[in-house]
Amino acid sequence: MKKKLRFGIAAIAVFVAAVYLNNTDFLASHRDGKPVLLAHRGIAQRFDERDLTNDTCTAARMLPPKHDYLENTIRSMQAGFDAGADIVEVDVHPTTDGQFAIFHDWTLDCRTNGHGVTREHSMAEMKALDIGYGYTADGGKTFPFRGTGVGQMPTLAEMLQTFPDRRLLINVKSRDPSEGEKLAAVLNALPAERRELIMVYGGDEPIDAVRRLAPDIRTASRTSLKSCLLGYIGYGWTGILPEACRNTMMLVPVNIAPWLWGWPDRFLNRMEGGNSLVFALGRYRGGDFSTGIDTPELLAKLPPGYSGGIWTNEIEAIGKLMGN
């Protein structure tokens, strides 16, 4: 009995040692280079992030402005790149005349002087709107950007033409599979080397369509992100990368990241082997909303020498801290 017990303990020790050696970051190939910076919506006006819901009008709770950029505009995208962004994220909606508008909200009422569901308007109608109309930092006493946003809502085609060699992340805001089909048709018309620089994420249904019709595009949805994360935590210690972690974008909050097998370099190397990119987020506190790496304190939570992706709402600040 004692011999069997000793054998069992030895087997367990060997197994634990094998798992450790297969996942310890100390033995992983170190990844040189600077982190990849992703600017969420370009350079944008910040807002109070407390108690957010899907219906919160963030323009009505804008923080005192530090600049005059409006999110999701060509000007704000260019400023994001100039501040050090390697990738800029934008939001898209289809229009009634067959185009894609770059705009965040499901409806026009919060940020603009328009009304109704965004996707139920033509691009010509949305070009006539003032996208700075609804921003206020003092409860509606003043609206500092009114009159400055007329004609600033760009089309996806304009963005692709303006930034022909830049890396972009496109957010599909709906759960409509036909939107994914339309977006896949746009992306498939681009040269292969251009598609390599584009990622798409959003609702499960449109992302499934993009993944099916444009399989070379890196994609991510809520389901794929959850499947990748849970699968990797569950059996990533084996060195096997879950299928959901391939050809995708993975978002990892800084308080979850240390629990991933081989974080950071071994994990990043495994994801890169699956043609996937990893972006660190701010702390996850439950619910649907996560912050970016927006402060020096959060940036300091990343391991020394970290060279993966960083998702930020403050590219102008984080870019400077990274020496850009």
C-alpha positions in Angstrom: 0.0 0.0 0.0 2.8 2.4 0.9 4.5 1.6 -2.4 1.4 2.4 -4.3 1.0 5.6 -2.4 4.6 6.7 -3.1 4.0 5.8 -6.8 0.8 7.9 -6.8 2.5 10.9 -5.2 5.5 10.6 -7.6 3.1 10.5 -10.6 1.3 13.6 -9.4 4.6 15.4 -8.9 5.7 14.5 -12.4 2.4 15.7 -13.8 2.5 19.0 -11.9 6.2 19.5 -13.0 5.3 18.8 -16.6 2.4 21.2 -16.5 4.6 23.9 -14.9 7.4 23.4 -17.5 4.9 23.5 -20.4 3.4 26.8 -19.2 5.9 28.7 -17.2 6.8 32.0 -18.8 10.3 31.8 -17.5 11.2 29.3 -20.2 9.2 31.0 -23.0 10.8 32.9 -25.9 10.7 36.5 -24.9 8.9 38.8 -27.4 10.9 41.9 -28.2 9.4 45.2 -29.4 6.9 47.7 -28.2 3.2 46.9 -27.5 0.7 47.3 -30.3 -1.5 50.3 -29.4 -5.2 50.3 -30.4 -7.1 53.6 -30.2 -10.8 53.1 -29.4 -12.8 55.3 -31.7 -9.7 57.3 -32.6 -9.3 60.3 -30.2 -12.7 60.8 -28.5 -14.4 62.9 -25.8 -14.3 61.0 -22.5 -17.4 60.5 -20.4 -18.4 59.4 -16.9 -18.2 55.5 -17.1 -20.1 54.8 -13.9 -23.3 52.8 -14.1 -23.4 52.6 -17.9 -26.1 50.7 -19.7 -26.8 50.1 -23.4 -29.2 53.1 -23.4 -26.9 55.6 -21.7 -26.3 58.8 -23.7 -22.6 59.2 -23.1 -22.5 62.5 -25.0 -24.8 64.0 -22.3 -22.3 63.0 -19.5 -19.1 64.2 -21.3 -16.2 65.1 -19.0 -14.8 68.6 -19.4 -13.2 68.5 -22.9 -9.4 68.5 -23.2 -9.5 68.7 -27.0 -12.0 69.3 -29.8 -11.9 65.9 -31.5 -15.1 64.0 -32.1 -15.0 60.2 -32.2 -15.2 58.1 -35.3 -14.3 61.0 -37.6 -11.5 61.0 -40.2 -9.9 63.8 -38.2 -10.0 61.8 -34.9 -8.6 58.7 -36.6 -5.7 60.6 -38.1 -5.0 62.2 -34.7 -5.1 58.7 -33.1 -2.5 57.5 -35.5 -0.4 60.6 -35.0 -0.5 60.0 -31.3 1.0 56.6 -31.7 -1.8 54.2 -32.4 -0.9 51.2 -34.5 -4.7 50.3 -35.0 -7.8 52.5 -34.8 -11.2 51.1 -33.9 -14.3 52.4 -35.6 -18.1 51.5 -35.4 -20.2 51.0 -38.5 -23.9 50.9 -39.5 -25.4 50.1 -42.9 -27.4 52.8 -44.6 -30.5 52.6 -46.7 -28.6 53.5 -49.8 -26.1 50.6 -49.5 -23.2 52.2 -47.8 -21.7 51.9 -44.3 -21.6 54.9 -42.0 -19.0 55.2 -39.3 -20.9 56.1 -36.2 -21.2 54.5 -32.7 -24.8 54.8 -31.6 -27.8 52.7 -32.6 -29.9 55.8 -32.8 -29.0 59.4 -33.8 -30.8 61.2 -30.9 -27.9 61.3 -28.4 -25.0 62.8 -30.3 -26.7 64.5 -33.3 -29.5 66.8 -34.2 -31.2 63.8 -36.0 -33.7 61.3 -34.8 -34.4 57.6 -35.1 -32.5 54.4 -35.8 -29.2 55.1 -37.5 -29.4 52.3 -40.0 -32.8 53.6 -41.2 -31.3 56.6 -42.8 -29.4 57.3 -46.0 -25.8 58.4 -46.0 -26.8 61.7 -47.6 -29.1 62.3 -44.6 -26.4 61.5 -42.1 -23.9 63.6 -43.9 -26.1 66.6 -43.2 -26.3 66.0 -39.5 -24.2 67.8 -36.8 -22.5 64.9 -34.9 -21.3 67.3 -32.2 -24.8 68.5 -31.4 -25.5 66.6 -28.2 -22.2 66.9 -26.3 -22.4 68.6 -23.0 -20.3 68.5 -19.8 -22.6 70.7 -17.6 -26.0 69.0 -17.8 -27.1 70.9 -20.9 -26.1 74.4 -20.0 -23.6 74.6 -22.8 -22.9 72.5 -25.9 -19.3 73.3 -26.9 -19.3 71.3 -30.2 -22.6 72.3 -31.7 -22.1 73.4 -35.2 -18.7 71.8 -35.5 -19.7 68.3 -36.6 -21.8 69.0 -39.8 -20.6 66.7 -42.6 -18.1 64.9 -40.3 -19.7 61.5 -40.3 -17.6 59.5 -42.7 -18.4 56.4 -44.8 -16.4 53.2 -44.5 -15.3 53.7 -48.1 -13.9 57.1 -47.2 -12.0 55.7 -44.3 -10.5 52.9 -46.4 -9.5 55.3 -49.0 -8.0 57.8 -46.5 -6.0 55.1 -44.7 -5.0 52.6 -47.4 -2.1 51.1 -45.4 -3.3 51.5 -41.8 -4.5 48.7 -39.5 -8.2 49.0 -38.6 -10.7 47.3 -36.3 -14.3 47.5 -37.5 -17.1 47.1 -34.9 -20.4 45.8 -36.3 -23.1 47.2 -34.0 -26.0 44.9 -34.8 -27.0 41.2 -34.6 -28.1 41.2 -38.3 -26.4 38.5 -40.4 -27.1 40.5 -43.6 -24.9 43.2 -42.3 -22.0 40.8 -42.0 -22.7 39.6 -45.5 -22.6 43.2 -46.8 -19.4 44.0 -44.9 -17.8 40.7 -46.2 -18.5 41.8 -49.8 -16.8 45.2 -49.2 -13.8 43.5 -47.6 -13.5 40.8 -50.3 -13.2 43.5 -52.9 -10.0 44.7 -51.3 -6.6 43.3 -52.2 -5.4 40.5 -50.0 -2.6 42.6 -48.5 -5.2 45.2 -47.4 -7.5 42.6 -45.8 -4.5 41.4 -43.8 -4.6 44.8 -41.9 -8.3 44.7 -41.0 -10.1 43.0 -38.1 -13.8 42.8 -37.5 -15.8 42.2 -34.2 -19.4 42.5 -33.1 -22.6 40.5 -32.7 -22.4 36.7 -33.2 -24.7 36.6 -36.2 -22.9 39.2 -38.5 -19.5 38.0 -37.3 -20.4 34.4 -38.3 -21.3 35.7 -41.7 -18.0 37.5 -42.1 -16.1 34.5 -40.9 -17.9 32.3 -43.4 -17.6 34.6 -46.4 -14.3 36.3 -45.7 -12.4 33.6 -43.8 -9.0 35.3 -44.0 -10.3 38.3 -41.9 -9.5 38.1 -38.2 -12.9 38.2 -36.4 -14.2 38.2 -32.8 -17.7 38.0 -31.3 -18.9 37.7 -27.7 -19.3 34.0 -28.2 -15.9 33.5 -29.7 -14.2 35.6 -27.0 -15.9 33.6 -24.3 -15.2 30.3 -25.9 -11.5 31.1 -26.4 -11.0 32.3 -22.9 -12.8 29.4 -21.2 -11.3 26.9 -23.5 -7.8 28.2 -22.9 -8.3 28.3 -19.1 -9.7 24.8 -19.2 -7.1 23.0 -21.3 -4.6 25.5 -22.5 -2.1 24.0 -20.1 -1.7 21.2 -22.6 -0.3 23.6 -25.2 -3.3 22.9 -27.4 -4.8 26.2 -28.7 -8.7 26.1 -28.7 -10.1 26.4 -32.2 -12.0 29.6 -31.0 -8.6 31.2 -30.4 -7.5 30.9 -34.0 -7.7 33.8 -36.5 -9.2 36.0 -34.0 -8.7 39.0 -31.6 -8.6 38.2 -27.9 -9.5 40.9 -25.3 -8.0 40.2 -21.9 -8.7 42.4 -18.8 -5.5 43.0 -16.7 -7.0 41.3 -13.6 -7.8 38.2 -15.6 -4.6 38.0 -17.6 -2.3 36.5 -14.8 -4.6 33.5 -14.6 -3.9 32.5 -18.2 -1.5 29.7 -18.8 1.9 31.1 -19.7 1.0 34.8 -19.4 2.4 36.8 -21.0 4.9 35.6 -23.5 4.0 31.9 -23.8 0.4 32.8 -24.1 1.1 35.5 -26.7 3.3 33.1 -28.7 0.6 30.5 -28.7 -2.0 33.0 -29.9 0.4 34.3 -32.6 0.8 30.7 -33.8 -3.0 30.7 -34.3 -2.8 33.9 -36.3 -4.5 35.8 -33.5 -3.8 39.1 -31.7 -4.2 39.8 -28.0 -5.2 43.2 -26.5 -5.1 44.0 -22.8 -8.0 45.9 -21.3 -8.7 47.6 -18.0 -10.1 45.7 -15.1 -13.2 43.6 -15.6 -15.8 44.2 -12.8 -18.7 42.2 -14.2 -21.4 43.2 -16.7 -20.9 44.1 -20.3 -18.5 47.1 -20.0 -14.7 47.1 -19.6 -12.4 50.0 -19.5 -9.3 50.4 -21.6 -5.7 50.8 -20.4 -6.2 54.5 -19.9 -4.0 55.5 -16.9 -0.4 55.1 -15.9 -1.6 53.0 -13.0 -3.3 50.5 -15.3 -0.4 50.5 -17.7 1.9 49.5 -14.8 -0.3 46.4 -14.3 1.2 44.9 -17.5 4.3 42.8 -17.1 7.7 44.4 -17.8 8.6 44.1 -21.5 5.0 43.3 -22.5 4.7 43.4 -26.3 1.1 42.4 -26.9 -1.7 44.7 -27.7 -3.1 47.5 -25.6 -6.7 48.8 -26.0 -7.0 52.4 -24.9 -9.4 55.2 -24.8 -6.6 57.7 -24.1 -4.2 57.1 -27.0 -2.8 60.7 -26.6 -1.7 59.9 -23.0 -0.7 56.2 -23.4 1.1 56.9 -26.6 3.3 59.4 -24.8 4.0 57.0 -22.0 5.1 54.4 -24.5 7.5 56.9 -26.1 5.5 57.8 -29.2 
